[in-house]
Amino acid sequence: MKTDHLIHALALDSQIQSPPVKRVLAVAAVPALAIALGLYFSLLGLRPHLIALLGEPRISFKIALCLLLAVLSGPLVLRLARPGAEVRRPALLLFIPVALLAVSIMAEAATVPEVLWGQRLIGSNAAFCLKSIPLLALAPLAGVLIALRHGAPTRPGLAGAVAGLLSGAIGAALYATHCPDDSPFFVATWYTLGVAIVTAVGAIAGWRLLRW
């Protein structure tokens, strides 16, 4: 059988099997998020007076940005679970949070004196941020990888990387509600590195666990 025919046959079979993938993901999300939340509240906890502080644009923006990244990554994960599925359009949507972050950096640079840029970038919890985001993302990553194993991804490394991106965004969103560093400089540097670590772990895990 030719490769194109094989992929087409797998795609048709995947369409039949795709509801279980979504269902497994939904089921796996419950304990995964419960574990992540348990770690969050036992090790971090909500930032004091967070509700009152949400009126500050930098705080609400960084939380919303992480949630947006998670929302846009989810459909791409499900697409990659099916062989032959079109992924270009959902992948392009990932540039939306990138563009928003770039705009926020320019706004920060225009409103904050240059002498404070380094201080805003380093913040007060850079190392803790790099530890916390991957830690909070581990359980979600495991749940997403379990769901992907019920599909038939033809690009296991890419599927694992996007699973890591989704999980990293979830971890970042949780951490954002604790983090006292709100500058887009800080978010663009340390949040991005934290999510990138989870994405790299997901790519390696996907390449090893999702091959068939």
N, CA, C and O of each residue as an XYZ file, in Angstrom:
848
protein
N       0.849     -1.197      0.000
C       0.000      0.000      0.000
C       0.886      1.249      0.000
O       1.848      1.329      0.763
N       0.564      2.208     -0.843
C       1.319      3.434     -0.892
C       1.145      4.232      0.395
O       0.142      4.109      1.098
N       2.149      5.050      0.681
C       2.110      5.845      1.909
C       0.900      6.758      1.949
O       0.246      6.873      2.986
N       0.590      7.418      0.819
C      -0.563      8.326      0.785
C      -1.858      7.598      1.073
O      -2.730      8.107      1.776
N      -1.975      6.382      0.515
C      -3.177      5.588      0.767
C      -3.264      5.170      2.231
O      -4.343      5.160      2.823
N      -2.113      4.826      2.805
C      -2.082      4.430      4.213
C      -2.514      5.583      5.105
O      -3.323      5.401      6.015
N      -1.966      6.790      4.842
C      -2.328      7.951      5.645
C      -3.805      8.272      5.489
O      -4.473      8.642      6.455
N      -4.321      8.127      4.252
C      -5.743      8.395      4.022
C      -6.602      7.408      4.794
O      -7.616      7.784      5.382
N      -6.191      6.135      4.792
C      -6.956      5.127      5.529
C      -6.901      5.389      7.031
O      -7.897      5.237      7.738
N      -5.730      5.782      7.502
C      -5.606      6.099      8.920
C      -6.429      7.320      9.286
O      -7.000      7.389     10.375
N      -6.489      8.280      8.379
C      -7.277      9.482      8.635
C      -8.756      9.151      8.763
O      -9.449      9.676      9.635
N      -9.232      8.269      7.879
C     -10.637      7.873      7.957
C     -10.912      7.136      9.253
O     -11.939      7.351      9.898
N      -9.970      6.248      9.636
C     -10.145      5.524     10.886
C     -10.070      6.469     12.073
O     -10.785      6.301     13.060
N      -9.190      7.472     11.967
C      -9.049      8.445     13.052
C     -10.311      9.248     13.245
O     -10.653      9.613     14.370
N     -11.017      9.531     12.146
C     -12.258     10.284     12.272
C     -13.284      9.508     13.082
O     -14.091     10.082     13.813
N     -13.233      8.176     12.933
C     -14.135      7.340     13.722
C     -13.695      7.324     15.175
O     -14.520      7.307     16.088
N     -12.356      7.329     15.380
C     -11.817      7.196     16.728
C     -11.614      8.525     17.442
O     -11.289      8.534     18.630
N     -11.800      9.674     16.736
C     -11.500     10.959     17.354
C     -12.341     11.279     18.586
O     -11.816     11.880     19.524
N     -13.637     10.902     18.629
C     -14.360     11.167     19.875
C     -13.715     10.541     21.106
O     -13.651     11.195     22.147
N     -13.219      9.268     21.028
C     -12.517      8.739     22.197
C     -11.296      9.564     22.601
O     -11.013      9.707     23.791
N     -10.561     10.116     21.605
C      -9.402     10.932     21.947
C      -9.844     12.148     22.749
O      -9.242     12.489     23.767
N     -10.907     12.797     22.273
C     -11.416     13.961     23.007
C     -11.925     13.550     24.383
O     -11.734     14.255     25.374
N     -12.580     12.387     24.418
C     -13.136     11.937     25.683
C     -12.027     11.589     26.668
O     -12.107     11.934     27.847
N     -10.988     10.903     26.182
C      -9.859     10.564     27.047
C      -9.188     11.834     27.555
O      -8.806     11.916     28.722
N      -9.043     12.832     26.666
C      -8.441     14.089     27.079
C      -9.274     14.770     28.160
O      -8.731     15.304     29.127
N     -10.593     14.748     27.992
C     -11.467     15.366     28.986
C     -11.390     14.627     30.323
O     -11.365     15.243     31.388
N     -11.351     13.293     30.244
C     -11.278     12.498     31.475
C      -9.920     12.678     32.147
O      -9.835     12.836     33.364
N      -8.848     12.651     31.329
C      -7.504     12.790     31.888
C      -7.278     14.183     32.460
O      -6.462     14.363     33.364
N      -8.000     15.166     31.935
C      -7.814     16.546     32.411
C      -8.242     16.708     33.866
O      -7.704     17.551     34.583
N      -9.204     15.904     34.300
C      -9.726     16.060     35.662
C      -8.648     15.758     36.711
O      -8.356     16.625     37.535
N      -8.045     14.558     36.712
C      -6.990     14.327     37.714
C      -5.744     15.162     37.458
O      -5.061     15.559     38.402
N      -5.437     15.437     36.171
C      -4.242     16.222     35.869
C      -4.356     17.627     36.451
O      -3.424     18.120     37.086
N      -5.500     18.266     36.233
C      -5.698     19.610     36.771
C      -5.803     19.587     38.293
O      -5.369     20.519     38.970
N      -6.389     18.506     38.823
C      -6.491     18.386     40.280
C      -5.097     18.315     40.912
O      -4.843     18.935     41.945
N      -4.199     17.553     40.281
C      -2.826     17.458     40.786
C      -2.122     18.802     40.677
O      -1.443     19.237     41.607
N      -2.293     19.467     39.509
C      -1.658     20.769     39.310
C      -2.163     21.789     40.324
O      -1.382     22.563     40.878
N      -3.466     21.786     40.564
C      -4.040     22.714     41.539
C      -3.585     22.373     42.955
O      -3.335     23.266     43.764
N      -3.479     21.076     43.249
C      -2.985     20.671     44.562
C      -1.573     21.169     44.806
O      -1.263     21.680     45.882
N      -0.709     21.018     43.793
C       0.654     21.542     43.905
C       0.645     23.058     44.040
O       1.400     23.630     44.826
N      -0.211     23.690     43.269
C      -0.285     25.152     43.293
C      -0.644     25.670     44.682
O       0.035     26.541     45.225
N      -1.715     25.126     45.248
C      -2.171     25.644     46.542
C      -1.278     25.199     47.703
O      -1.205     25.879     48.727
N      -0.605     24.069     47.544
C       0.273     23.629     48.628
C       1.628     24.333     48.596
O       2.243     24.529     49.644
N       2.099     24.716     47.410
C       3.429     25.315     47.291
C       3.408     26.812     47.004
O       4.348     27.519     47.366
N       2.354     27.306     46.363
C       2.327     28.700     45.943
C       1.165     29.456     46.564
O       1.345     30.196     47.530
N      -0.017     29.272     46.012
C      -1.190     29.978     46.510
C      -1.416     31.281     45.760
O      -0.524     31.788     45.081
N      -2.615     31.809     45.895
C      -2.975     33.037     45.204
C      -2.166     34.219     45.728
O      -1.843     34.303     46.913
N      -1.857     35.104     44.832
C      -1.208     36.356     45.201
C      -2.135     37.154     46.121
O      -3.333     37.232     45.847
N      -1.630     37.737     47.182
C      -2.491     38.518     48.079
C      -3.230     39.627     47.328
O      -2.649     40.348     46.517
N      -4.519     39.739     47.623
C      -5.357     40.782     47.041
C      -5.431     40.692     45.517
O      -5.547     41.711     44.837
N      -5.363     39.476     44.984
C      -5.340     39.305     43.536
C      -6.579     39.890     42.867
O      -6.468     40.561     41.841
N      -7.753     39.643     43.434
C      -8.991     40.121     42.806
C      -8.963     41.639     42.659
O      -9.329     42.176     41.613
N      -8.533     42.317     43.698
C      -8.466     43.774     43.635
C      -7.411     44.240     42.641
O      -7.553     45.300     42.032
N      -6.350     43.446     42.474
C      -5.249     43.843     41.599
C      -5.535     43.585     40.124
O      -4.806     44.069     39.258
N      -6.596     42.821     39.829
C      -6.886     42.504     38.430
C      -7.221     43.737     37.599
O      -7.207     43.681     36.370
N      -7.520     44.842     38.261
C      -7.745     46.081     37.531
C      -6.466     46.676     36.968
O      -6.513     47.585     36.139
N      -5.315     46.164     37.417
C      -4.030     46.618     36.892
C      -3.772     45.910     35.564
O      -3.712     44.681     35.543
N      -3.619     46.632     34.461
C      -3.539     45.997     33.135
C      -2.446     44.943     33.001
O      -2.661     43.923     32.346
N      -1.288     45.162     33.602
C      -0.196     44.200     33.446
C      -0.557     42.839     34.045
O      -0.209     41.799     33.486
N      -1.250     42.853     35.175
C      -1.597     41.601     35.851
C      -2.656     40.843     35.056
O      -2.489     39.659     34.765
N      -3.733     41.518     34.708
C      -4.795     40.856     33.958
C      -4.294     40.406     32.590
O      -4.731     39.375     32.079
N      -3.371     41.176     31.989
C      -2.856     40.815     30.665
C      -2.055     39.527     30.715
O      -2.254     38.652     29.874
N      -1.153     39.389     31.681
C      -0.303     38.200     31.692
C      -1.125     36.934     31.954
O      -0.826     35.877     31.398
N      -2.156     37.036     32.795
C      -3.015     35.878     33.038
C      -3.813     35.539     31.782
O      -3.887     34.379     31.377
N      -4.408     36.563     31.171
C      -5.209     36.352     29.964
C      -4.349     35.808     28.823
O      -4.808     34.973     28.044
N      -3.120     36.273     28.725
C      -2.229     35.813     27.653
C      -1.932     34.325     27.790
O      -1.956     33.593     26.800
N      -1.653     33.876     29.003
C      -1.386     32.450     29.230
C      -2.624     31.602     28.941
O      -2.523     30.530     28.346
N      -3.781     32.084     29.360
C      -5.023     31.351     29.089
C      -5.301     31.297     27.591
O      -5.752     30.271     27.083
N      -5.038     32.387     26.881
C      -5.246     32.409     25.440
C      -4.343     31.394     24.747
O      -4.781     30.691     23.836
N      -3.090     31.316     25.174
C      -2.168     30.340     24.596
C      -2.671     28.915     24.814
O      -2.577     28.078     23.916
N      -3.202     28.640     26.002
C      -3.747     27.314     26.284
C      -4.959     27.021     25.412
O      -5.082     25.923     24.870
N      -5.853     27.991     25.272
C      -7.064     27.812     24.466
C      -6.716     27.561     23.000
O      -7.361     26.743     22.345
N      -5.712     28.250     22.483
C      -5.337     28.086     21.078
C      -4.531     26.811     20.837
O      -4.528     26.283     19.725
N      -3.854     26.319     21.860
C      -3.055     25.096     21.707
C      -3.916     23.842     21.720
O      -3.578     22.851     21.073
N      -5.029     23.876     22.451
C      -5.873     22.690     22.580
C      -6.357     22.122     21.261
O      -6.166     20.929     21.022
N      -6.980     22.919     20.381
C      -7.439     22.378     19.098
C      -6.311     21.815     18.242
O      -6.510     20.845     17.511
N      -5.130     22.417     18.330
C      -3.997     21.916     17.552
C      -3.566     20.542     18.048
O      -3.192     19.685     17.248
N      -3.615     20.325     19.351
C      -3.303     19.005     19.898
C      -4.248     17.959     19.325
O      -3.809     16.887     18.910
N      -5.547     18.262     19.299
C      -6.523     17.309     18.783
C      -6.334     17.066     17.290
O      -6.528     15.948     16.813
N      -5.956     18.110     16.552
C      -5.693     17.928     15.125
C      -4.516     16.980     14.912
O      -4.564     16.104     14.049
N      -3.460     17.160     15.703
C      -2.262     16.346     15.536
C      -2.479     14.901     15.971
O      -1.658     14.038     15.660
N      -3.558     14.624     16.678
C      -3.874     13.247     17.054
C      -4.401     12.449     15.866
O      -4.465     11.220     15.921
N      -4.784     13.149     14.781
C      -5.338     12.492     13.601
C      -4.354     12.592     12.447
O      -3.901     13.689     12.121
N      -4.012     11.472     11.824
C      -3.097     11.525     10.675
C      -3.744     12.239      9.500
O      -4.921     12.039      9.202
N      -2.961     13.068      8.844
C      -3.461     13.759      7.671
C      -4.315     14.968      7.955
O      -4.793     15.603      7.016
N      -4.530     15.317      9.217
C      -5.375     16.466      9.550
C      -4.649     17.762      9.205
O      -3.427     17.848      9.331
N      -5.392     18.756      8.777
C      -4.835     20.054      8.417
C      -4.541     20.833      9.699
O      -5.430     21.033     10.527
N      -3.297     21.268      9.859
C      -2.891     21.943     11.095
C      -2.410     23.373     10.855
O      -2.126     24.096     11.810
N      -2.316     23.784      9.604
C      -1.753     25.096      9.297
C      -2.558     26.212      9.957
O      -1.987     27.109     10.577
N      -3.883     26.160      9.823
C      -4.710     27.248     10.330
C      -4.632     27.369     11.849
O      -4.365     28.461     12.351
N      -4.857     26.274     12.611
C      -4.737     26.423     14.072
C      -3.324     26.764     14.512
O      -3.133     27.419     15.537
N      -2.323     26.321     13.737
C      -0.937     26.665     14.096
C      -0.688     28.156     13.927
O      -0.006     28.769     14.748
N      -1.238     28.743     12.864
C      -1.060     30.180     12.631
C      -1.702     31.020     13.739
O      -1.247     32.124     14.038
N      -2.764     30.481     14.340
C      -3.434     31.222     15.410
C      -2.523     31.414     16.624
O      -2.743     32.314     17.434
N      -1.504     30.568     16.745
C      -0.585     30.696     17.870
C       0.227     31.989     17.801
O       0.819     32.408     18.795
N       0.251     32.616     16.629
C       0.967     33.883     16.512
C       0.205     35.034     17.176
O       0.769     36.105     17.397
N      -1.068     34.815     17.492
C      -1.844     35.874     18.138
C      -1.249     36.243     19.494
O      -0.968     37.419     19.726
N      -1.043     35.267     20.412
C      -0.426     35.655     21.695
C       0.988     36.189     21.533
O       1.421     37.040     22.310
N       1.716     35.696     20.526
C       3.066     36.225     20.276
C       2.983     37.702     19.898
O       3.749     38.528     20.396
N       2.036     38.021     19.004
C       1.876     39.415     18.578
C       1.434     40.296     19.741
O       1.918     41.417     19.894
N       0.521     39.791     20.556
C       0.051     40.563     21.704
C       1.187     40.831     22.685
O       1.299     41.927     23.234
N       2.025     39.825     22.899
C       3.155     40.000     23.802
C       4.141     41.022     23.234
O       4.688     41.840     23.973
N       4.362     40.970     21.928
C       5.265     41.932     21.299
C       4.744     43.366     21.462
O       5.513     44.287     21.736
N       3.435     43.539     21.289
C       2.836     44.865     21.465
C       2.984     45.335     22.905
O       3.270     46.506     23.155
N       2.790     44.421     23.850
C       2.911     44.796     25.265
C       4.342     45.180     25.615
O       4.559     46.063     26.445
N       5.324     44.526     24.991
C       6.720     44.875     25.227
C       7.007     46.287     24.718
O       7.678     47.076     25.383
N       6.491     46.589     23.535
C       6.694     47.932     22.987
C       6.026     48.987     23.863
O       6.580     50.066     24.073
N       4.839     48.676     24.372
C       4.149     49.616     25.258
C       4.924     49.819     26.551
O       5.013     50.938     27.057
N       5.487     48.735     27.089
C       6.289     48.833     28.312
C       7.542     49.682     28.072
O       7.908     50.526     28.890
N       8.185     49.435     26.935
C       9.399     50.194     26.614
C       9.104     51.680     26.436
O       9.950     52.529     26.718
N       7.887     51.988     25.963
C       7.529     53.386     25.723
C       7.125     54.108     26.997
O       7.191     55.336     27.054
N       6.707     53.372     28.021
C       6.177     54.010     29.233
C       7.094     53.884     30.443
O       6.912     54.598     31.429
N       8.070     52.994     30.384
C       8.971     52.782     31.517
C      10.341     53.364     31.173
O      10.846     53.105     30.081
N      10.953     54.131     32.053
C      12.290     54.678     31.785
C      13.295     53.569     31.488
O      13.262     52.505     32.106
N      14.176     53.828     30.548
C      15.129     52.805     30.115
C      15.988     52.293     31.265
O      16.406     51.135     31.260
N      16.249     53.132     32.233
C      17.087     52.730     33.359
C      16.436     51.614     34.174
O      17.124     50.903     34.907
N      15.116     51.453     34.055
C      14.405     50.423     34.810
C      14.158     49.156     34.009
O      13.608     48.192     34.543
N      14.545     49.132     32.756
C      14.258     47.967     31.931
C      14.889     46.692     32.483
O      14.234     45.652     32.559
N      16.154     46.775     32.864
C      16.832     45.592     33.396
C      16.182     45.080     34.666
O      16.047     43.871     34.854
N      15.781     45.989     35.533
C      15.123     45.601     36.785
C      13.788     44.918     36.492
O      13.455     43.906     37.108
N      13.026     45.478     35.548
C      11.735     44.881     35.196
C      11.925     43.502     34.561
O      11.117     42.601     34.786
N      12.974     43.335     33.781
C      13.220     42.055     33.115
C      13.617     40.968     34.119
O      13.105     39.850     34.063
N      14.528     41.300     35.032
C      14.998     40.310     36.003
C      13.929     40.021     37.050
O      13.757     38.872     37.458
N      13.206     41.057     37.492
C      12.177     40.861     38.496
C      12.749     40.365     39.811
O      13.916     40.599     40.127
N      11.912     39.678     40.572
C      12.349     39.182     41.875
C      12.221     37.671     42.018
O      12.609     37.108     43.042
N      11.674     37.006     40.988
C      11.413     35.563     41.120
C      11.739     34.804     39.840
O      11.046     33.844     39.504
N      12.778     35.214     39.121
C      13.067     34.585     37.835
C      13.331     33.084     37.973
O      12.733     32.278     37.260
N      14.226     32.714     38.886
C      14.562     31.299     39.058
C      13.355     30.501     39.536
O      13.131     29.376     39.091
N      12.579     31.092     40.445
C      11.387     30.411     40.953
C      10.359     30.216     39.843
O       9.667     29.198     39.806
N      10.260     31.180     38.948
C       9.361     31.074     37.804
C       9.747     29.892     36.918
O       8.890     29.117     36.494
N      11.044     29.762     36.644
C      11.522     28.683     35.787
C      11.296     27.308     36.403
O      11.179     26.317     35.683
N      11.234     27.244     37.725
C      10.947     25.974     38.395
C       9.443     25.714     38.458
O       8.995     24.583     38.263
N       8.677     26.748     38.725
C       7.259     26.577     39.025
C       6.433     26.208     37.795
O       5.581     25.323     37.867
N       6.676     26.873     36.674
C       5.869     26.593     35.485
C       6.008     25.143     35.034
O       4.989     24.488     34.820
N       7.231     24.605     34.876
C       7.323     23.186     34.514
C       6.718     22.252     35.551
O       6.095     21.251     35.197
N       6.897     22.573     36.833
C       6.327     21.722     37.881
C       4.808     21.656     37.773
O       4.225     20.574     37.840
N       4.170     22.809     37.607
C       2.712     22.849     37.507
C       2.212     22.236     36.200
O       1.045     21.861     36.094
N       3.094     22.135     35.209
C       2.686     21.614     33.903
C       2.870     20.110     33.765
O       2.380     19.524     32.799
N       3.556     19.475     34.695
C       3.882     18.056     34.538
C       2.640     17.169     34.460
O       2.532     16.336     33.560
N       1.715     17.339     35.383
C       0.510     16.503     35.381
C      -0.349     16.760     34.138
O      -0.792     15.796     33.513
N      -0.601     18.014     33.754
C      -1.320     18.239     32.495
C      -0.617     17.620     31.294
O      -1.281     17.078     30.411
N       0.703     17.688     31.242
C       1.434     17.093     30.125
C       1.217     15.586     30.075
O       0.996     15.022     29.004
N       1.277     14.944     31.217
C       1.038     13.498     31.258
C      -0.367     13.172     30.764
O      -0.556     12.214     30.014
N      -1.356     13.966     31.183
C      -2.727     13.730     30.748
C      -2.897     13.891     29.246
O      -3.582     13.088     28.611
N      -2.286     14.912     28.676
C      -2.408     15.145     27.227
C      -1.706     14.032     26.453
O      -2.221     13.580     25.431
N      -0.551     13.588     26.916
C       0.163     12.510     26.230
C      -0.621     11.205     26.284
O      -0.629     10.444     25.317
N      -1.280     10.945     27.411
C      -2.123      9.753     27.509
C      -3.248      9.825     26.479
O      -3.554      8.831     25.820
N      -3.857     10.989     26.341
C      -4.928     11.151     25.357
C      -4.403     10.956     23.939
O      -5.063     10.317     23.119
N      -3.220     11.501     23.640
C      -2.661     11.375     22.290
C      -2.341      9.933     21.937
O      -2.359      9.568     20.762
N      -2.049      9.114     22.926
C      -1.772      7.703     22.658
C      -3.018      6.969     22.175
O      -2.915      5.873     21.624
N      -4.184      7.559     22.373
C      -5.419      6.973     21.861
C      -5.721      7.446     20.437
O      -6.717      7.038     19.839
N      -4.864      8.297     19.906
C      -4.998      8.729     18.533
C      -3.943      8.046     17.675
O      -3.422      6.990     18.033
N      -3.634      8.664     16.535
C      -2.624      8.104     15.636
C      -1.789      9.233     15.046
O      -1.814      9.445     13.833
N      -1.052      9.960     15.877
C      -0.257     11.077     15.356
C       0.860     10.590     14.446
O       1.624      9.694     14.806
N       0.946     11.186     13.270
C       2.015     10.834     12.336
C       3.268     11.676     12.563
O       4.321     11.389     11.993
N       3.160     12.710     13.390
C       4.303     13.542     13.746
C       4.426     13.552     15.267
O       4.083     14.540     15.917
N       4.917     12.451     15.830
C       4.906     12.307     17.292
C       5.685     13.385     18.029
O       5.261     13.839     19.091
N       6.826     13.800     17.474
C       7.599     14.846     18.128
C       6.851     16.162     18.165
O       6.829     16.848     19.187
N       6.237     16.511     17.042
C       5.461     17.753     16.977
C       4.242     17.673     17.878
O       3.919     18.634     18.576
N       3.560     16.525     17.868
C       2.391     16.357     18.728
C       2.782     16.502     20.194
O       2.078     17.145     20.972
N       3.907     15.900     20.562
C       4.382     16.027     21.938
C       4.770     17.447     22.282
O       4.538     17.905     23.401
N       5.371     18.158     21.312
C       5.759     19.547     21.553
C       4.540     20.426     21.798
O       4.550     21.269     22.695
N       3.488     20.232     21.003
C       2.267     21.031     21.187
C       1.573     20.645     22.490
O       0.981     21.495     23.154
N       1.646     19.358     22.858
C       1.132     18.946     24.166
C       1.883     19.672     25.276
O       1.290     20.097     26.267
N       3.197     19.808     25.097
C       3.991     20.555     26.068
C       3.645     22.031     26.073
O       3.626     22.668     27.127
N       3.370     22.576     24.889
C       2.977     23.989     24.802
C       1.670     24.232     25.548
O       1.547     25.193     26.308
N       0.695     23.353     25.323
C      -0.583     23.462     26.031
C      -0.388     23.342     27.533
O      -0.921     24.144     28.299
N       0.366     22.356     27.949
C       0.583     22.127     29.382
C       1.389     23.258     30.010
O       1.111     23.686     31.130
N       2.395     23.737     29.272
C       3.178     24.859     29.768
C       2.340     26.110     29.935
O       2.529     26.872     30.883
N       1.398     26.325     28.999
C       0.504     27.478     29.107
C      -0.400     27.360     30.328
O      -0.690     28.357     30.989
N      -0.846     26.138     30.627
C      -1.669     25.915     31.819
C      -0.838     26.204     33.077
O      -1.297     26.889     33.991
N       0.384     25.674     33.110
C       1.260     25.941     34.241
C       1.564     27.423     34.398
O       1.617     27.937     35.516
N       1.763     28.110     33.272
C       2.050     29.540     33.317
C       0.850     30.336     33.798
O       0.997     31.305     34.542
N      -0.344     29.924     33.370
C      -1.559     30.619     33.808
C      -1.751     30.490     35.312
O      -2.135     31.449     35.982
N      -1.484     29.300     35.836
C      -1.579     29.110     37.283
C      -0.533     29.962     38.002
O      -0.836     30.656     38.972
N       0.694     29.895     37.510
C       1.757     30.645     38.170
C       1.511     32.145     38.097
O       1.888     32.876     39.013
N       0.886     32.612     37.026
C       0.637     34.049     36.854
C      -0.253     34.607     37.961
O      -0.177     35.793     38.279
N      -1.094     33.760     38.548
C      -1.968     34.237     39.626
C      -1.238     34.319     40.965
O      -1.799     34.783     41.957
N       0.012     33.869     40.986
C       0.845     33.946     42.191
C       1.986     34.941     42.031
O       2.398     35.582     42.997
N       2.487     35.066     40.826
C       3.718     35.808     40.540
C       3.566     37.307     40.809
O       2.594     37.913     40.357
N       4.502     37.909     41.531
C       4.455     39.358     41.783
C       5.131     40.190     40.690
O       5.099     41.420     40.734
N       5.741     39.519     39.713
C       6.427     40.226     38.625
C       5.476     40.345     37.437
O       5.110     39.342     36.824
N       5.085     41.560     37.120
C       4.021     41.763     36.128
C       4.496     42.379     34.821
O       3.711     42.466     33.876
N       5.730     42.802     34.732
C       6.204     43.478     33.534
C       6.192     42.544     32.326
O       6.559     41.375     32.450
N       5.778     43.041     31.162
C       5.891     42.239     29.939
C       7.321     41.804     29.649
O       7.538     40.759     29.035
N       8.302     42.599     30.085
C       9.699     42.184     29.937
C       9.940     40.854     30.656
O      10.560     39.940     30.113
N       9.438     40.771     31.886
C       9.598     39.552     32.682
C       8.827     38.393     32.055
O       9.358     37.291     31.915
N       7.588     38.645     31.683
C       6.746     37.597     31.101
C       7.363     37.067     29.814
O       7.429     35.855     29.607
N       7.817     37.973     28.946
C       8.379     37.569     27.662
C       9.645     36.731     27.832
O       9.946     35.875     27.000
N      10.376     36.979     28.905
C      11.636     36.256     29.117
C      11.430     34.962     29.894
O      11.714     33.876     29.389
N      10.939     35.081     31.118
C      10.939     33.930     32.026
C       9.731     33.022     31.832
O       9.862     31.801     31.916
N       8.561     33.591     31.575
C       7.406     32.743     31.263
C       7.665     31.973     29.968
O       7.359     30.785     29.865
N       8.237     32.673     28.978
C       8.525     32.017     27.705
C       9.519     30.883     27.886
O       9.346     29.809     27.309
N      10.558     31.109     28.680
C      11.534     30.049     28.938
C      10.899     28.872     29.674
O      11.184     27.715     29.366
N      10.038     29.169     30.646
C       9.364     28.101     31.376
C       8.496     27.252     30.465
O       8.528     26.024     30.535
N       7.720     27.908     29.610
C       6.865     27.177     28.673
C       7.724     26.430     27.654
O       7.381     25.319     27.251
N       8.838     27.033     27.236
C       9.720     26.373     26.270
C      10.318     25.090     26.849
O      10.489     24.106     26.129
N      10.632     25.097     28.133
C      11.152     23.888     28.775
C      10.130     22.757     28.689
O      10.471     21.626     28.342
N       8.878     23.070     29.007
C       7.823     22.050     28.957
C       7.592     21.595     27.519
O       7.345     20.415     27.271
N       7.671     22.530     26.573
C       7.502     22.180     25.166
C       8.593     21.217     24.710
O       8.317     20.258     23.991
N       9.835     21.474     25.129
C      10.944     20.589     24.776
C      10.776     19.208     25.399
O      11.016     18.192     24.746
N      10.363     19.174     26.663
C      10.107     17.885     27.324
C       8.997     17.136     26.607
O       9.083     15.923     26.410
N       7.944     17.865     26.214
C       6.845     17.234     25.487
C       7.295     16.680     24.153
O       6.864     15.597     23.759
N       8.160     17.407     23.443
C       8.653     16.925     22.149
C       9.433     15.628     22.307
O       9.254     14.692     21.528
N      10.299     15.571     23.317
C      11.087     14.356     23.557
C      10.181     13.201     23.969
O      10.318     12.081     23.477
N       9.252     13.492     24.880
C       8.333     12.443     25.340
C       7.442     11.975     24.196
O       7.194     10.777     24.059
N       6.958     12.904     23.374
C       6.114     12.530     22.244
C       6.852     11.663     21.254
O       6.306     10.678     20.757
N       8.094     12.019     20.962
C       8.893     11.228     20.021
C       9.094      9.805     20.528
O       9.137      8.861     19.740
N       9.216      9.656     21.830
C       9.456      8.321     22.402
C       8.173      7.539     22.628
O       8.158      6.320     22.457
N       7.085      8.225     23.014
C       5.874      7.528     23.454
C       4.772      7.448     22.404
O       3.890      6.595     22.503
N       4.808      8.323     21.400
C       3.691      8.389     20.468
C       3.986      7.774     19.110
O       3.149      7.818     18.209
N       5.169      7.202     18.961
C       5.510      6.557     17.680
C       4.724      5.268     17.525
O       4.395      4.598     18.504
N       4.429      4.932     16.266
C       3.721      3.669     15.993
C       4.255      3.069     14.700
O       3.800      2.005     14.280
